[in-house]
Amino acid sequence: MPVLQAKADNDISPNCIIIYSLQRNAEQYFVHEVTQLSEQLKRQNIYLIDLNNWYNDAPYLRVSGRERSLLREQFQLLANINQAIVLNSSGQEISRHIGSVTLVNAIMNCAN
């Protein structure tokens, strides 16, 4: 998984990465969850990648437009469907959520 490996450096070695693509209403709810659970994300060393919006501060990983496109293609995350995947520290997909996507469920997958 070259895109995510390129993001890992000495300071960032996530236990989990949650990559998501959400439509507007689901996005608003998810971002609210991120705000509410930011300490939990930090404690568990979980980072996020939003394929539709540009966030550069923790807990988000900074990715370019090209990297977003490659991730969307690699993990088959269509833009018009609410979806999220959870990757372990090795970059392997450990869960996929389609339709109803909540940060709480994704965090629980990271703990397993």
C-alpha atoms as one frame of an Amber mdcrd trajectory, in Angstrom:
protein
   0.000   0.000   0.000   2.408   2.685  -1.223   0.112   5.694  -0.731  -0.326
   5.147   2.992   3.205   3.945   3.565   4.422   7.219   2.123   2.369   9.026
   4.769   3.912   7.088   7.631   7.004   8.709   9.044   8.774   8.676  12.383
   6.092  10.811  14.017   3.031   9.131  12.498   2.663   5.408  12.944  -1.085
   4.824  13.225  -2.648   1.773  14.826  -5.587   2.237  12.461  -6.573   4.404
   9.526 -10.211   5.076   8.704 -10.786   6.107   5.090 -14.249   7.377   4.293
 -16.397   8.903   1.577 -19.686  10.329   2.810 -22.510  12.382   1.370 -23.372
  15.754   2.921 -25.710  14.820   5.834 -23.693  11.783   6.833 -20.502  13.862
   6.556 -21.841  16.482   8.975 -22.761  13.829  11.530 -19.402  12.051  11.135
 -17.404  15.288  11.570 -19.403  15.997  14.728 -18.416  12.528  15.987 -14.763
  13.268  15.180 -14.953  16.404  17.315 -16.615  14.536  20.184 -14.217  11.581
  20.037 -10.963  13.394  19.248  -9.320  12.358  22.541 -10.257   8.715  21.945
  -8.780   8.884  18.436  -5.570  10.341  19.861  -5.362   7.744  22.656  -5.847
   4.850  20.233  -3.565   6.426  17.613  -6.259   6.376  14.907  -6.001   8.611
  11.857  -8.612   9.557   9.278  -8.682  10.248   5.555 -11.740  11.984   4.123
 -11.863  11.365   0.376 -14.325  14.216  -0.274 -12.976  17.055   1.881  -9.568
  18.502   2.649  -8.584  18.317   6.304  -4.935  18.755   7.220  -4.861  18.694
  11.008  -4.799  15.651  13.284  -6.531  13.254  13.413  -6.538  13.587   9.601
  -3.651  12.503   7.423  -2.674  14.980   4.730  -3.133  13.433   1.296  -2.996
  14.933  -2.179  -5.775  14.849  -4.733  -3.945  12.161  -6.686  -3.545  10.033
  -3.545  -7.255  10.417  -2.805  -8.072   9.225  -6.295  -5.740   6.241  -5.945
  -7.230   5.302  -2.559 -10.765   5.595  -3.926  -9.832   3.292  -6.802  -7.784
   0.842  -4.733 -10.523   0.318  -2.146 -13.471   0.820  -4.517 -15.018   3.672
  -2.538 -17.617   5.256  -4.826 -18.340   8.954  -4.339 -22.142   8.620  -4.332
 -22.414   6.016  -1.535 -21.688   6.436   2.182 -18.737   4.140   2.824 -15.804
   3.742   5.189 -13.028   1.216   5.511 -10.804   0.525   8.492  -7.169  -0.422
   7.898  -4.867  -1.937  10.491  -1.295  -0.761  11.081  -0.118  -2.940   8.178
  -2.561  -1.285   5.775  -4.820  -4.334   5.532  -8.569  -3.787   5.402 -10.154
  -5.099   8.597 -13.697  -3.817   8.093 -15.956  -2.036   5.642 -19.076  -0.010
   6.384 -21.620   0.843   3.683 -24.740   2.961   4.064 -24.846   3.764   7.755
 -21.338   4.874   8.714 -20.491   5.904  12.262 -17.145   6.713  13.767 -17.996
   4.729  16.901 -18.354   1.503  14.899 -15.124   2.163  13.028 -13.251   2.809
  16.295 -14.604  -0.435  17.737 -13.200  -2.275  14.702  -9.783  -0.742  15.427
  -9.869  -2.093  18.972 -10.397  -5.685  17.774
